[in-house]
């Protein structure tokens, strides 16, 4: 395969498809997405066979349990993927929405209207569901997309992509609207990052730190991404023990390998010592390795000492760093110093303290009395997400259909001219 030529052709056909999708009615887009969902259900067995092939290769390559968890599909997860597509299909069509309108003294009416971004490149690792989510979100928002899945999920992604193509055919939409890079060669990523001769408008990476770092450094087109998911939980002195235990365990242990998993737990020194002990022991009993500061180590057996590097680490595993903090002010300072600006949560029954926490921390997602694992586009009512963006330009937080649009200004007059 001539990778440079193949990628160039993909860019050209994607641009041609994007021009068609920009004016495609919502019924056709939604029909394609629903049809893809139905096809995914019908082809569950084929998708599982492809996924088993990926899992076998991943196990031979000694991928970590957390990475295997990201990769593994089941009938229930496949049903969830299809349900996610149905949800996306039901979302309001963002294209053509009038965001704001104003009338000038001279009679001009100025509308700000949502428009597609154009052609989006999505580069991801491990998660087969991203193939479906990204394809459907881009289609719903009127964009063409070029998907480049990781080598560890190639067969699963290909099986799901074929379902998306079936959906496009059912709605008579261009098959190049959703393309999957037909190689696992990393050179294809390099070609994407060059921008495909101006045919690529934005890149969305979803994967490990190495992948995202490379893309942010090398990309010649804008990038929506987060580098790390160093998410914090802070237990305030006014938190209830029962609620804290449930939120902490869910934030860390529900799925330790996702970017919304809590990596650092901060606890107010004013919280009762027996509560601190109960929280730490509940984590240990759930199979979580606890790396703690000296004060916690003195009061709870089985904790490993936390080093400075632990506060900067995204474990993506059943490991958490824990530290006692002198009040919400010190918690805010710690989080603003070490956070990757992804997701932070405070557990407290004091609304004033919660308000201070939410107002003084500069992260994309902030929560009060809720698990950090709600940091997800599906949970936000977006149907799904392509990823989480922690930057401050254009998109921030879950990237859904609205975040995959831009806007233009449409000015309506009745013969007005500007005075000399």
Secondary structure, 3 states (H helix, E strand, C coil): CCHHHHHHHHHHHHHHHHHHHCCCCHHHHHHHHHHHHHHHHHCHHHHHHHHHHHHHHHHHCCCCHHHHHHHCCCHHHHHHHHHHHHHHHHCCCCCCCEEEEEECCCCCEEEEEEEECCEEEEEECCCCHHHHHHHHHHHHCCCEEEEECCHHHHHHHHHHHHHHHHHHHHCCCCHHHEEECCCCCCHHHHHHHCCCCCCCCEEEEECCHHHHHHHHHHCCCEEECCCCCCEEEEECCCCCHHHHHHHHHHHHHCCCCCCCCEEEEEEECCCCHHHHHHHHHHHHHCCCEEEECHHHHHHCCCCEECCHHHHHCCCCCCEEEEEEECHHHHHHHHHHHHCCCCEEEEECCCHHHHHHHHHHCCCCEEEECCCHHHCCCCCCCCCCCCCEECCCCCCCEECCCHHHEEEEEEEECCCCCCCC
